[in-house]
Amino acid sequence: MRIASYNVENLFTRAKALNLDSWAEGRPILERFTALNELFEEAVYTPEIKVRMLALLKEFGLEKVSDSKFVVLRTNRGELIKHSRFGGPAIVANGRADWVGWLELKTEIINETATRNTAQVIRDIDPDVLGVVECESRNALLQFSSQLLPAVGAVPFDGAMLIDGNDDRGIDVGLMIKSGYLINWMKSHVDDKEDGSRQHIFSRDCPEYGIFTPSGQTVWVLVNHFKSKGYGRQDASQRKRLAQATRVAQITQRLASESASLIAVMGDLNDTPDSECLAPLLRTTGFRDVSEHAAFQTDGRPGTYQHGSPNDKIDYILLSPALYERVTQGGVWRKGVWGPGKKPQWEVYPEMTDPSHAASDHAALWVDVEV
C-alpha cells in the first residue's frame, strides 16, 4: 500500500492574493482580509471598531463599491456602510445583528501548465491513498482525477472525499483512494474547540478516515494543514499550532484506545521537527516521521518546501509504531517544485520553464507499507 501526502496549492482556482509573484505581496492582503472579517463578527461595533473597519475597507478600495481587485464585500441583508455625498462613507451597522454579509477573496484560474505538472507529480508517485492539502473542493478533486490524470497517462482515483473546513480561502484537506480501497468510516473535527473558547482548533479540519484495504485491514488516516507562519502575530500562530498538535495527539490516543493500531498522520504542519509547537505530536505519541526510516530515499535535502533546507521541513507523513514497522520504502518527490531563484536546483519536468509552471512550492512525500 502506497500512502502519499501532497500540498497541491489548489488544483484549478486559487485566491488572487495567494497567487501573486511572492508571499510578501500577498501577506498584507490576507492580514487585512482576516482582520476585517474578524471585526465583522463583533457583537457591538464601537466607534473604534467602526474607524478600523472603514480604514480597512478603504485600503481594499471598498469605501464606495463592493468589488475590488482582491476581495468582494457580500451583503445579503441590512447595511454595513453608507455613502454620503457630503460626509463621505460611514459604517452604519451597530453590530453583527444589524446586517448579514462577509468579505470574500476573489479567485482566478491557475496556470494550465502548473495544473498539468501537478497531475504528473501524482502520476509519478502513484499512491493508493493520497492526502491532499490546499484543495478548493471535492468536485475539484473529482474533475482533476477524471480529466487531468488520464491526460498525463495516469489511472484516475476510484474515490475522493473533502469536507469543507474553517478556511474561507478555499484551501481544504481531502483524500483520494485507488480502486480496491474503501473509505469505510470518516469523522470530521471541523467544529472542535478548546475548552472555554469560541475559536476552532483546526485552521481547516483534521478528518479521520478509516481506509478498508484489499487485505481486509483498516488503516486510519488523518489529513492536516496546521496554522501558517505566513501572516498574523507569530505568538498567536504558535499557540494555534500547539493546540492543533495537541488535539491530533489526543485523537490518535483515542483511536489507539479503540484498538486502532495502523494510523498515519499526514499533511502540512507548517513547522519544523524541533519546534515546541509540534512537540505534543512528534515527541509524546510514539509516531515516527517516515523520513527517519532507513528505507527512505532522500535526495540530500531535508526540507519539503521551496529551498529544501532544514527550515523548510514542514510536510510530514507520521506513522504509528505498528505501521512504521511495516515500512518497506519511502521518499520525497521534488520534480514539481521550482524553488527560489531564476533556475531550479534539481531536476524538474520539461514543461517547467518558468516559476509559474511549478506544480506546487511543496514536494510530495510517499511511503510504502505492507498492509
N, C-alpha and C positions, 0 to 999 in steps of 0.2 A: 504494500500500500504506500503510495507516494502522497505525502502531505506537503503543501506549499503555502506560503504567505506572501502577498504582494500588495503594496500600496500603489494602485494604478493612477492615482491623482485624477480621477474621473475618466469616464470612457468616451462620452460624446459631447457633453456640455460641461462648462465649468464657470464659476463666478468670475466676472471680468477682473475683479480685484485680486483674485488668486492666479490669474493668467497673464500677469504683467511680466516684463523682462527680468525683474528682480524682486526678491521678497521685500527689500527696503521700500519699494514703491507701493506695494500692496498693504504692508503692515499698518500705516496710519489710517488707511481707508477702513480696514477691518476693525481697528480700535474705535474709530468714530461710530461705525455701524453697531458694534456691541454696546457701546456706551449709550447711544440713543435708544436702542430697543430696551435696555435696562431702565432708563428713565421713564419710558412709556408705561412700564409696569408699576410705577409708584402709585399708591392709593390716592395720595394727595399731591398735587403739583404746587409746591411752594413757589414764591416769587423767584427764589434762587434756582429752582429746578427749571422754571419757565425760561429764565435767562440762558441757562446752559442748553436747553433744548433748542432754542432759537438760534444760538450760536452754531450748534452742530448742524442744524438744517441749512443755515447759510453756507457753511463750509461745503456741504454737498450740492449747493445750488438749488435747494428746495424751498426757499423762502417765498417764491411766487408760483412755482409749478410743482407737480407731484412726480415728475420724471426727470432724472439726471443721468449722467454718464455711467455711474456705477450702481445706483440704487433707485428704487421706486418706493414712494410713500403710498401705501394702500390704506384707504379709508372706506370701510363698509357702512358705518353708521356714526352719526354725530359729526362733530367738527373739532379738529385739533388746532388748526391755525387759520386766522382770518387776515385778509389783506385789506388795509385801509388806504385809500388814495392819498390821504394827508398824514396819517400816523404811521404808515408802514405796516409790516407783518407783526402779528401778536399771537401768542398762544392763548386760546380762549377756553380750552378744556381745563377743568379744575382738578381732574384726577382720572384714573383709569376707567371709572364707571361712566364717564361722560362721552366716551367715543369708543368705537371698535376699529382697530387698524394696527398696522405694523410697518416696519421698514424691511424691504426685500432686496436682496442682492440681484443685480442683473447678470444674466449668463450669456455666454457665447459659445459657438461650436468650436471644438478642439480641432487642431490641425489634423487633417485626414491621414497624413503620413505617420504622425505620432500615434494615432489610434491603431493603425496597421502594425506598427512596431510593438505596441502593447500586445496585440494578438500573437506576434512572432515570439515574444518572450514566453507567453503561456503555452504556445505550441512546443517550444524547445524544452521547457521544464516538464511538460506533460504530466500534471498532477492528477491523481484520482480525486483528491479533496483539496480545494483551493479556498483559503481565506482571503477575501478581497477587502481592501481598505480604501476609503475615499471613492465610493461609487454613488452615483446620483439616485438610482432606483433599481428595484427588482426588474422592471421592464427593460432597463438599460442592460442588465446582466443577460437577460434572455435574448435581446437583439444582438448583443455582442457575440454570444455563443452561437446563435443560429446563422448569423450573416458574416461576421468578421473572421471567426475561426476557420470555417471551411475555405474562405478566400485565401488563407495562407497555408492550406493543406493540413489543418488540424481537425481533430474529431471534436464535435460540439459536446458540451456537457449535457448530462441527462436531466439535471435538476438544478435549480437555483433558489436561494431564499435571501431576502433582505427585509429587515424590519426598520421602519422609519425611526430614526434616532432623535437625539436632542439638538442636533446642529442644523441650523436653518440655511447653511451654505450648500447643502446637497452633497455632503461627504460622509456617507454612512458606511457601515461594515456589513458584509454579506458572505455567503458561502455558495460554492458551486461544486457539484459532485458528478462523477462519471457514471456510466451505466454499470450496474451491479452493486452500487452503493445506494443507501436509502436514508434520508433524514427521518429517523424513526420517532424522534422526540425533540421538542425545542422549547426554550423558555427565554423570555426577554427580561432584562434588568434595566430597561429604559427609565422606569419610574423609581428606581432605588434612590433613597435619600439618607443622608447621615442623620443620626438621632437629633431631634430638635431643630433640624434645618429644613428650609424650603427648597434648597438647591439640590439639583440632581447630581448624583455622584459621577455618572458617566457622561463625558462630553458627547458621545454618540450613543453607544449601547455596549453591553457585554453579553451578547446572546450565547446561550448554551445550546449546542446541537448534539444529540445522540445519533451517531452515524452507525447504521447497521451495515456490517461488511459482508462480502461474499462468503467468508468463513463462518459467519454466524455470530461473531463477536461484535461488541459495541465499543466504538472509540468516541470519547467525548471531546468536542472541540469548542473552545471559547475564543471568539474573534474580538480583538480590541483595537482601539485607537485612543490613546491617552491624550490629555491636555497638552497642547503645543507650548513650546518655549517662545514661539514667534512673536506673540503680542500680548498685551496686558501686563500687569505687575508680576514680576518674577516670583515674589514671595507667595502671591495668590496662586500662580500656576504650579508652584512646587507643592503647596498644600493640596491642590486638586489632584495631582499625580499620586501623591502619597495616599490620599483617600481612595483613589481608584485601585492602586496596587493592593491596598489592604482589603478592599472589597473582593477583588479577584481571588486573593488568597483564601478568604472566607468561603467563597463559592467552591473552590477546589477542595477545601476541607469538608464541606458538606457533601460533595459528590463522593469523596472517599468514604465518608461515614455511611453512605448508601451503597457501598460495595463496588463503586466505580474505581477501577484501577488504571485503565488506559485513557489518559487525559492529555490533551495538548492545548496550551495557551499560546496564541499567536497574534501577530499584528505589529503595529507601530506604537511603541510605548513612549516614544519621544524623550528618552533619557538614556544615559549610558549605564553600563552594568555596575559601576562603582557608586552610583548615586544613592543617596539616602532615600529618595522618593520611591525607588523600586525595591528597596530592601525587604519590605514585608513579603514580596513575591519571589525575589531572587535568593534570599538568604534563609528563609524560615520554612518554606514549603517542601523542600527536597526536590523541587523541579529543576531540571538541568537544561541549559541552553544547548541546542544541537551543535552550535559552532565549537563547543568544547569537546565534542566527541572525536576520538582518534580517527574515525572514518569520514570525518567532514572534509570536503575538498575545498581548501582555502585558496584564494588567488593572491595571498600575501597582504591583502588589505582587510583589516578587521572591521571597518565601518561598512554600513549598508546604505548610507545616504551621501549624495554628491561626491565629495573627495574620496570617501572610503577610509578616512582617518579614524583613529580610536574615538575621537569626539563625535564621529558620525555614526557610531554604532547605536541605532535606535530601533531597529526592526528585529523581531525575535520569533523563534519557534521554541517554546519551553515545553519539555515533556516530563510527565510524572515518572518516578523511578521505574515502575514496571514497563512503561512504554519506552523509556530511554534504553533499557536493557535490550530492546528488540531492534535498535537502530542498526542498519547494515551499511548505509552511506548517506551523505547529505552534501549540500553545497550552496554556494551563492551564485546567482546569475546576474552579471553586471552589463551584459551586452546592450541593454536598452537604455543605459544611463549615459548621458553626455558628460556630466561632471562640469566643474567650473573651468573657465579658460576658453581659449579660442579653438583648441583641439582636444578631443578626448584622450585620456591617458591609458586606455585599454581598448581592446577590440570591440567595435560596435557594428550594428547592422549596416550594410552598404547604403541603405536608404537614408541613413542619418548623416546628412551633410551640413546640418545647422542645428544649434541647440533646440530650436522649436520642434525638431523632429524626434526628440527623445521620447521614449515610451513613458518614462517617469524619472524623477530625481532619485527614486529608491530602487535598489537592487531587489530581486526576488530571492527568497530563501526556500529550500526544499529539503526534505528528508524522507528516506525510505525506511519503513518499519515492517517487520514480519508480523503480520496480523492475519 
